[in-house]
Structures are given as C-alpha cells and as structure tokens.
Amino acid sequence: MISWGDVYKVGAAMAPLYVPLLLGFWSVRRWHIFTPEQCEAVNRLVAFFAVPFFTFGFTINDDVEASAVDVVDEPSNTFVHLPPQFNDDEQANATTVVTAARPPSIWALVKVVLHKLGRNPNAYASVGGIIVASIANRLQMSLPIIIENSIAIMARCGNGLAMFSMGLFMAQQDNLIPCGAGLTFLGLVLKFVLGPIAMTIGSIAVGLRGDVVRVAIIQAAVPQSITSFIFAKEYGLHPDVLSTA
C-alpha cells in the first residue's frame, strides 16, 4: 500500500527539478530576459561544461571494479552502477550519424562517429572519470580535497542548468507541445507501454526475478535523462520531441 507519506517523498524529490525549468520558461515568456541567441549560449554552456563536470564527478566516485563484476555476474546491477550520461551521449552521437550523414560505407560511419565523439567533452569526462576511479580504487586513495571541491562546484549545477535550458527552449516554441499530438502520443506509448514490456521480456530472458525485475521495469518507464535533451538540442536531433517527453 502506497501511503501519502510516500507520495510526498516522491513529490519532494521531483519538485526541485521543475523549479529551474519554470524559471527558464518564465525568463523568456514573462520576463523577456534572454534572446534566442543567449538561449543557445546557455545550452552550449550546459553541454560543454555543466554536464561533463557532472558526469566526471559522478564517475570518479563510482566503484569501477565492482561495477565491472556486476555487469558480468548480475546484469541487473548495471541499472545501479553504470553512469547514464555516458550511454545517453553515445546514443545521441550515433543517432546524429545515422540521421544526418548516411555514409556510403562502414568506415565512413566510423569516422563520423569518432569525429563527433572527439568534439564532445562528455565523452572525455566519462572516459577520464573511469580512469581516475580505477586508479583511485586500486590504490585505495582519494582525490585531494581542493580538486574534488573544484569539480563538485561545477558538477552541482549540471541538473539545474540542464532543466533551465529545457525551460528556455520550451518558452521559445509556439505551443507547449511543439512536436504535435501524434508524436507526443507515440512517445508516451513507447515510453510507458512498449519500453516496460520490452524490459520485462529482456529481464526474464536473462534470468532476472523478483524485485530486480520490478526495479528494471520502473526504470524503463521513468523519463529519459535530461542530458538526452541537451545533446539533442546541441546536435539538432528533434529536441521538441524530447522536451515534450
């Protein structure tokens, strides 16, 4: 039985995410603070600084060796340990290549992917974080506090600025649902129906049972990471659909 206390806890955890989104929305619609060019600059700030620092700060505090063992022994645990930002980044870049480039050969596709990854600081943040975390875990050491705090002060603004940027984007659209009712309905079906069904089938197929399956299904139904929108906006990959979702 879900109590009102549980509902409040969920609301208390989610509400702070929507405060920066509303501030970004009102900054354009009501207060007219930002021009379209300035909104683009905010999104680039998030894509090239806030999100990479957030990714790096998250990754260096992960137990990389334990995560690797969990990936091999218990696939379900990857939901807990694998940094979602790295996965989102790869998906965004791969989609960019398939949609925009349409290369005539596999090698051309590989070159475009490498070029995109080479220009994306989030990729460097992910790989660098894994390397630092591996060394720190192996040597049983931690980063100097001056370095850790320098990373943390930028990392803490990652989610807030990303939601703020989404609010700026939404405010610039003519409608609150810019992608139209059809794509919105399709996105809802994919996320809340087909996604959980696919996760259920896949989880059972690899031998997951009990609470682990339930957690996997819930994770399949939650909204996508905010970084998906940030990189969709940066690369021009249907940010209207992602912001609506």
SERO-4910 file (N, C-alpha, C, O; in steps of 0.05 Angstrom, whole numbers):
BEGIN
 pado doro    nc1    nc2    nc3   cac1   cac2   cac3    cc1    cc2    cc3    oc1    oc2    oc3
  Met    A     17    -24      0      0      0      0     18     25      0     36     28     16
  Ile    A     12     43    -18     27     68    -20     14     89     -2    -10     95     -6
  Ser    A     29    100     17     18    119     35     22    147     24     37    152      5
  Trp    A      8    167     37     11    195     29     39    204     35     49    222     22
  Gly    A     51    192     55     79    199     61     98    192     39    117    207     32
  Asp    A     92    169     26    109    160      3    105    179    -20    124    186    -34
  Val    A     80    187    -25     74    206    -46     88    232    -42     99    244    -61
  Tyr    A     88    241    -17    102    267    -11    132    265    -16    144    283    -27
  Lys    A    144    242     -9    173    238    -13    179    239    -43    199    251    -51
  Val    A    162    227    -59    167    227    -88    164    256    -99    181    265   -114
  Gly    A    143    270    -89    140    298    -97    162    316    -89    171    333   -104
  Ala    A    172    311    -64    194    327    -54    220    323    -69    237    341    -72
  Ala    A    223    298    -80    247    292    -96    245    304   -124    265    312   -136
  Met    A    221    305   -135    217    313   -163    214    343   -166    224    355   -185
  Ala    A    200    356   -147    194    384   -149    218    402   -154    216    420   -171
  Pro    A    240    398   -140    263    416   -145    274    415   -174    286    435   -183
  Leu    A    269    393   -188    278    392   -216    262    412   -234    272    422   -253
  Tyr    A    237    416   -227    219    432   -244    221    462   -237    210    478   -252
  Val    A    233    469   -214    236    497   -207    254    511   -228    246    532   -238
  Pro    A    278    500   -234    295    514   -255    281    513   -282    285    532   -298
  Leu    A    266    492   -289    252    491   -314    232    514   -316    231    528   -337
  Leu    A    217    518   -295    197    540   -295    211    568   -296    201    586   -309
  Leu    A    234    570   -282    248    595   -282    258    601   -311    257    624   -320
  Gly    A    268    580   -324    277    584   -352    254    592   -370    257    609   -387
  Phe    A    231    579   -366    207    584   -383    198    613   -379    193    627   -398
  Trp    A    195    621   -353    186    648   -347    206    670   -355    199    692   -362
  Ser    A    232    662   -355    253    682   -363    249    691   -392    256    714   -398
  Val    A    237    674   -408    232    682   -436    204    691   -440    199    712   -452
  Arg    A    184    676   -430    156    683   -436    146    707   -420    131    723   -431
  Arg    A    154    710   -395    143    731   -378    162    755   -375    155    778   -378
  Trp    A    187    748   -369    206    769   -362    223    779   -385    235    800   -384
  His    A    224    763   -407    238    771   -432    267    778   -426    278    799   -435
  Ile    A    280    761   -411    308    766   -403    327    757   -425    348    770   -430
  Phe    A    321    734   -437    340    722   -456    331    724   -485    307    720   -490
  Thr    A    349    729   -502    344    728   -531    349    699   -541    361    684   -527
  Pro    A    339    692   -565    345    665   -576    374    659   -576    382    636   -571
  Glu    A    391    678   -584    420    673   -585    431    667   -557    448    650   -554
  Gln    A    421    681   -537    430    676   -509    420    649   -500    434    636   -484
  Cys    A    397    641   -508    387    614   -500    405    592   -512    411    572   -499
  Glu    A    414    596   -537    432    577   -549    458    576   -533    470    555   -530
  Ala    A    468    599   -524    492    600   -508    489    585   -482    508    572   -473
  Val    A    466    587   -469    461    573   -444    462    543   -449    475    528   -434
  Asn    A    450    533   -471    450    505   -476    479    495   -482    486    473   -474
  Arg    A    494    512   -496    522    504   -501    539    503   -476    556    486   -472
  Leu    A    533    522   -457    546    521   -431    540    495   -417    558    483   -404
  Val    A    515    487   -418    508    462   -405    521    438   -418    532    420   -404
  Ala    A    520    437   -445    531    414   -460    561    412   -457    572    389   -457
  Phe    A    576    434   -455    605    433   -456    618    437   -429    642    433   -426
  Phe    A    603    445   -408    615    448   -382    599    434   -360    610    417   -346
  Ala    A    574    442   -356    558    432   -333    555    402   -334    561    388   -314
  Val    A    546    391   -357    541    362   -358    567    346   -357    568    326   -343
  Pro    A    589    354   -372    614    339   -369    625    339   -340    634    318   -331
  Phe    A    623    362   -326    633    362   -299    615    344   -281    625    330   -263
  Phe    A    589    344   -286    571    327   -272    578    297   -277    579    281   -258
  Thr    A    582    291   -302    589    263   -309    616    255   -297    618    233   -285
  Phe    A    636    272   -298    662    266   -287    660    262   -256    671    244   -245
  Gly    A    645    281   -243    643    279   -214    628    254   -206    634    242   -185
  Phe    A    608    246   -221    593    222   -215    610    197   -219    610    179   -202
  Thr    A    625    197   -241    641    173   -248    664    168   -229    670    145   -223
  Ile    A    678    189   -221    702    185   -204    694    174   -176    712    163   -162
  Asn    A    669    177   -168    661    166   -142    648    138   -145    638    128   -125
  Asp    A    649    127   -169    638    100   -173    660     79   -168    683     84   -173
  Asp    A    651     56   -158    669     33   -155    670     18   -181    653      1   -187
  Val    A    690     25   -198    690     15   -225    694    -15   -226    681    -28   -242
  Glu    A    712    -25   -209    717    -54   -210    692    -70   -201    686    -90   -213
  Ala    A    679    -60   -181    654    -73   -172    633    -72   -193    618    -91   -197
  Ser    A    632    -49   -208    613    -46   -229    618    -66   -251    600    -78   -262
  Ala    A    644    -70   -258    651    -89   -279    643   -117   -272    633   -132   -288
  Val    A    648   -125   -246    640   -151   -237    609   -154   -238    599   -176   -246
  Asp    A    595   -134   -230    566   -135   -231    555   -138   -259    536   -152   -264
  Val    A    568   -125   -278    560   -127   -306    562   -155   -316    544   -165   -330
  Val    A    583   -169   -307    588   -197   -316    570   -216   -301    557   -233   -313
  Asp    A    569   -213   -274    555   -233   -257    525   -227   -255    509   -246   -254
  Glu    A    517   -202   -253    490   -195   -248    482   -172   -266    485   -149   -258
  Pro    A    471   -177   -290    465   -156   -308    446   -135   -297    446   -112   -304
  Ser    A    429   -144   -277    410   -125   -266    424   -102   -251    413    -80   -250
  Asn    A    447   -107   -240    460    -86   -224    471    -64   -241    479    -43   -230
  Thr    A    472    -68   -267    482    -46   -284    464    -22   -283    472      0   -289
  Phe    A    438    -26   -276    420     -4   -273    429     15   -251    424     39   -252
  Val    A    443      3   -231    451     19   -208    478     33   -213    482     56   -205
  His    A    496     18   -226    524     28   -227    532     43   -252    548     61   -250
  Leu    A    521     36   -275    530     49   -299    521     78   -301    498     83   -298
  Pro    A    540     97   -307    532    125   -309    514    129   -333    522    123   -355
  Pro    A    489    139   -330    471    143   -352    480    164   -372    473    162   -395
  Gln    A    496    183   -363    504    204   -381    520    194   -404    517    203   -427
  Phe    A    538    174   -398    556    164   -419    539    149   -440    544    153   -464
  Asn    A    519    133   -431    502    119   -450    486    138   -467    484    134   -491
  Asp    A    475    159   -455    459    179   -470    476    192   -491    467    197   -513
  Asp    A    501    198   -484    519    212   -502    524    196   -527    524    206   -549
  Glu    A    530    170   -523    535    152   -545    511    150   -563    513    151   -588
  Gln    A    487    147   -551    463    145   -567    458    170   -583    451    168   -607
  Ala    A    462    193   -571    457    218   -585    476    221   -609    467    229   -630
  Asn    A    501    214   -605    520    217   -627    515    197   -649    516    203   -673
  Ala    A    508    172   -642    502    151   -662    478    159   -678    478    156   -703
  Thr    A    458    170   -665    434    179   -679    440    202   -698    429    203   -720
  Thr    A    458    219   -689    466    242   -706    478    231   -733    472    241   -754
  Val    A    495    210   -730    508    200   -753    488    187   -772    489    192   -796
  Val    A    471    170   -762    452    156   -779    432    175   -792    426    172   -816
  Thr    A    424    196   -777    404    214   -788    415    233   -808    404    238   -830
  Ala    A    438    245   -801    449    267   -818    469    258   -839    469    269   -861
  Ala    A    486    239   -832    508    233   -850    501    213   -872    507    218   -896
  Arg    A    487    191   -865    481    170   -884    506    162   -900    505    165   -925
  Pro    A    527    152   -887    552    147   -901    550    124   -920    534    106   -915
  Pro    A    566    123   -941    565    102   -961    579     76   -951    576     56   -964
  Ser    A    594     77   -929    608     54   -920    611     54   -890    606     74   -877
  Ile    A    617     30   -879    621     27   -851    644     45   -841    642     58   -820
  Trp    A    665     47   -856    688     63   -848    681     92   -847    690    107   -829
  Ala    A    665    101   -866    656    129   -865    639    134   -840    641    155   -828
  Leu    A    622    115   -833    606    117   -809    623    119   -784    618    135   -767
  Val    A    644    102   -783    662    102   -760    676    129   -758    680    139   -736
  Lys    A    685    140   -780    699    166   -780    681    188   -769    690    205   -754
  Val    A    656    188   -778    638    208   -768    633    206   -738    632    225   -724
  Val    A    629    180   -729    625    176   -701    649    185   -684    645    199   -664
  Leu    A    673    178   -694    697    187   -679    700    217   -679    708    229   -659
  His    A    692    230   -701    693    259   -703    674    271   -683    681    290   -669
  Lys    A    650    261   -681    630    271   -662    639    267   -634    638    285   -617
  Leu    A    649    243   -628    658    237   -600    682    254   -593    685    263   -570
  Gly    A    699    259   -613    723    275   -608    717    303   -601    733    317   -588
  Arg    A    694    314   -610    686    341   -604    668    343   -580    661    366   -572
  Asn    A    661    321   -568    642    321   -546    657    318   -519    667    296   -514
  Pro    A    657    339   -503    672    337   -477    660    316   -458    674    307   -440
  Asn    A    635    309   -461    623    290   -443    635    262   -447    637    247   -428
  Ala    A    645    256   -471    658    231   -476    685    230   -461    692    210   -449
  Tyr    A    700    253   -462    725    254   -447    720    253   -417    735    240   -403
  Ala    A    699    266   -408    692    265   -380    686    237   -370    694    229   -348
  Ser    A    672    222   -387    665    194   -380    689    176   -378    693    162   -359
  Val    A    705    177   -399    729    160   -400    749    169   -378    761    152   -365
  Gly    A    753    195   -375    772    205   -355    762    198   -327    779    190   -310
  Gly    A    736    199   -322    726    192   -296    730    163   -290    737    155   -267
  Ile    A    726    145   -310    731    117   -306    760    111   -300    766     95   -282
  Ile    A    778    124   -314    807    120   -309    814    129   -281    828    114   -267
  Val    A    805    153   -273    812    163   -247    800    145   -225    813    139   -205
  Ala    A    775    137   -229    762    119   -209    777     93   -207    780     82   -185
  Ser    A    786     82   -229    800     56   -229    826     58   -213    833     41   -197
  Ile    A    841     80   -219    867     84   -205    862     88   -175    876     77   -159
  Ala    A    842    105   -169    837    111   -141    828     86   -125    836     82   -102
  Asn    A    811     70   -138    802     45   -124    824     25   -121    826     12   -100
  Arg    A    841     23   -141    863      4   -139    884     12   -118    894     -5   -103
  Leu    A    890     38   -116    910     47    -97    898     55    -71    912     64    -52
  Gln    A    871     52    -68    857     59    -43    864     88    -35    872     93    -12
  Met    A    860    106    -54    866    134    -48    843    151    -59    826    142    -74
  Ser    A    842    176    -50    822    195    -59    835    220    -70    858    226    -64
  Leu    A    820    235    -86    830    259    -97    834    280    -75    820    280    -55
  Pro    A    854    297    -78    857    319    -59    832    336    -57    818    340    -77
  Ile    A    825    345    -33    800    359    -29    797    383    -46    775    390    -54
  Ile    A    820    397    -52    818    421    -69    809    414    -97    794    430   -109
  Ile    A    818    391   -107    809    383   -134    780    373   -133    764    380   -151
  Glu    A    774    357   -113    747    346   -111    726    369   -109    705    367   -121
  Asn    A    732    389    -93    713    411    -90    712    428   -115    691    439   -121
  Ser    A    734    430   -129    734    445   -154    716    432   -175    702    445   -190
  Ile    A    716    405   -175    698    390   -193    669    392   -184    651    397   -200
  Ala    A    665    389   -158    638    389   -147    623    415   -151    599    414   -155
  Ile    A    637    437   -149    623    463   -151    611    467   -179    591    480   -182
  Met    A    624    455   -200    612    456   -226    592    434   -230    572    437   -244
  Ala    A    598    410   -219    580    387   -222    553    392   -210    533    383   -221
  Arg    A    552    407   -188    526    411   -174    506    427   -191    482    424   -188
  Cys    A    516    443   -210    498    459   -226    489    444   -251    473    455   -266
  Gly    A    498    420   -256    492    405   -280    462    402   -285    451    410   -305
  Asn    A    448    389   -266    420    383   -269    403    409   -270    385    411   -287
  Gly    A    410    428   -253    394    452   -252    396    468   -277    376    477   -288
  Leu    A    421    471   -288    424    486   -313    412    472   -336    401    484   -355
  Ala    A    413    445   -336    401    429   -358    371    433   -358    359    437   -380
  Met    A    358    432   -335    329    437   -334    322    466   -341    302    471   -355
  Phe    A    339    485   -333    335    513   -340    336    516   -370    320    531   -382
  Ser    A    356    503   -383    358    505   -412    334    493   -426    325    504   -446
  Met    A    323    471   -415    299    460   -427    275    480   -425    259    482   -443
  Gly    A    274    493   -402    253    513   -399    256    536   -419    236    545   -430
  Leu    A    281    545   -424    285    565   -444    276    556   -472    263    571   -487
  Phe    A    282    531   -478    274    520   -505    244    519   -507    232    527   -527
  Met    A    231    509   -486    201    506   -487    188    533   -490    168    535   -504
  Ala    A    199    553   -477    187    580   -479    189    592   -507    173    610   -514
  Gln    A    209    583   -523    212    594   -550    194    581   -570    192    591   -593
  Gln    A    180    559   -562    163    546   -581    135    559   -582    127    571   -562
  Asp    A    122    556   -604     95    568   -606     75    554   -588     56    566   -578
  Asn    A     78    527   -585     60    512   -568     75    497   -546     99    492   -549
  Leu    A     61    491   -525     74    476   -503     80    447   -512     98    434   -501
  Ile    A     66    438   -532     72    411   -543     80    416   -572     64    412   -591
  Pro    A    105    424   -577    114    433   -604    115    411   -624    114    416   -648
  Cys    A    118    385   -616    121    364   -635     94    353   -645     93    336   -662
  Gly    A     72    364   -634     46    355   -643     35    331   -627     50    317   -614
  Ala    A      9    327   -630     -5    306   -614      4    278   -622      6    261   -606
  Gly    A      9    274   -649     16    248   -658     42    237   -647     43    215   -636
  Leu    A     63    254   -649     89    246   -638     89    244   -608    102    227   -596
  Thr    A     73    261   -595     71    260   -566     58    234   -557     68    221   -539
  Phe    A     37    226   -571     23    200   -565     42    177   -570     44    158   -554
  Leu    A     57    178   -592     76    157   -598     97    155   -577    105    133   -568
  Gly    A    107    178   -568    128    178   -547    117    167   -521    132    152   -507
  Leu    A     92    173   -514     81    162   -489     78    132   -491     83    117   -472
  Val    A     69    122   -514     66     93   -518     93     79   -516     95     58   -503
  Leu    A    113     90   -530    139     78   -529    151     77   -501    163     57   -493
  Lys    A    147     99   -486    160    101   -460    145     86   -439    158     72   -423
  Phe    A    119     88   -438    104     77   -416     91     50   -421     82     37   -403
  Val    A     91     41   -447     79     15   -453    100     -4   -465    107    -24   -453
  Leu    A    110      3   -488    129    -15   -502    156    -18   -487    167    -39   -486
  Gly    A    165      5   -475    190      4   -460    190    -16   -437    207    -33   -436
  Pro    A    170    -13   -419    168    -33   -397    163    -61   -406    173    -80   -394
  Ile    A    147    -65   -428    143    -92   -438    169   -104   -448    175   -127   -442
  Ala    A    184    -88   -464    210    -98   -474    229   -105   -451    243   -125   -452
  Met    A    229    -87   -430    247    -92   -407    238   -117   -392    255   -132   -383
  Thr    A    212   -122   -390    202   -146   -376    211   -171   -391    222   -190   -379
  Ile    A    208   -171   -417    216   -194   -433    246   -199   -431    255   -221   -427
  Gly    A    261   -177   -434    290   -180   -433    300   -189   -406    318   -205   -404
  Ser    A    288   -178   -384    296   -186   -357    291   -215   -352    308   -229   -341
  Ile    A    267   -224   -359    261   -253   -355    279   -271   -372    286   -292   -363
  Ala    A    285   -261   -396    301   -277   -415    329   -282   -404    341   -303   -408
  Val    A    340   -263   -389    367   -266   -378    367   -277   -349    388   -278   -336
  Gly    A    343   -284   -340    342   -298   -314    337   -280   -290    341   -290   -267
  Leu    A    328   -256   -293    323   -238   -270    296   -245   -259    277   -252   -273
  Arg    A    293   -243   -232    268   -249   -219    263   -230   -196    282   -216   -187
  Gly    A    239   -229   -186    232   -215   -162    234   -185   -164    227   -173   -184
  Asp    A    245   -173   -142    247   -144   -140    265   -132   -162    261   -110   -170
  Val    A    285   -148   -170    303   -137   -191    288   -132   -217    293   -111   -230
  Val    A    269   -150   -224    253   -145   -248    235   -121   -244    232   -105   -263
  Arg    A    224   -118   -220    206    -95   -215    221    -69   -218    211    -49   -229
  Val    A    246    -68   -207    262    -44   -209    269    -38   -238    268    -15   -247
  Ala    A    275    -58   -253    282    -55   -281    258    -44   -297    262    -26   -314
  Ile    A    234    -53   -291    210    -44   -305    205    -15   -298    198      1   -316
  Ile    A    208     -7   -273    204     20   -265    224     38   -279    217     60   -288
  Gln    A    249     30   -279    270     46   -292    264     49   -322    271     70   -334
  Ala    A    252     29   -335    246     31   -363    224     51   -368    221     62   -390
  Ala    A    208     57   -348    185     75   -351    190    104   -343    174    122   -349
  Val    A    212    109   -329    217    136   -319    227    153   -343    237    143   -363
  Pro    A    224    180   -341    232    197   -363    262    194   -369    278    187   -352
  Gln    A    269    200   -394    297    198   -402    314    219   -387    304    239   -377
  Ser    A    340    213   -387    359    232   -374    357    259   -387    353    261   -412
  Ile    A    360    280   -371    359    307   -382    381    312   -402    378    329   -420
  Thr    A    403    297   -400    425    301   -419    417    293   -447    428    302   -467
  Ser    A    396    275   -450    386    268   -476    376    293   -491    382    297   -514
  Phe    A    362    310   -476    352    335   -489    375    354   -495    375    366   -517
  Ile    A    394    357   -477    416    376   -481    431    369   -506    437    387   -522
  Phe    A    438    344   -511    453    337   -534    435    336   -559    445    340   -581
  Ala    A    409    330   -556    391    332   -579    390    360   -588    389    366   -612
  Lys    A    389    379   -569    389    407   -577    415    416   -590    415    431   -609
  Glu    A    437    407   -579    463    414   -589    467    404   -618    479    418   -634
  Tyr    A    457    379   -623    462    367   -650    437    369   -668    438    359   -690
  Gly    A    416    383   -659    393    386   -676    377    361   -681    368    356   -703
  Leu    A    375    344   -660    361    318   -663    334    318   -649    331    306   -627
  His    A    315    331   -661    287    332   -651    285    339   -621    273    323   -606
  Pro    A    296    361   -612    294    369   -584    265    375   -576    258    373   -553
  Asp    A    248    381   -596    219    386   -590    206    361   -580    190    362   -561
  Val    A    213    338   -591    201    312   -583    211    306   -555    196    298   -537
  Leu    A    238    309   -550    249    302   -524    240    321   -502    235    312   -480
  Ser    A    237    347   -508    227    365   -487    199    359   -480    191    361   -456
  Thr    A    182    351   -499    155    343   -493    154    317   -476    139    315   -457
  Ala    A    171    298   -484    172    273   -469    181    278   -440    184    259   -425
***
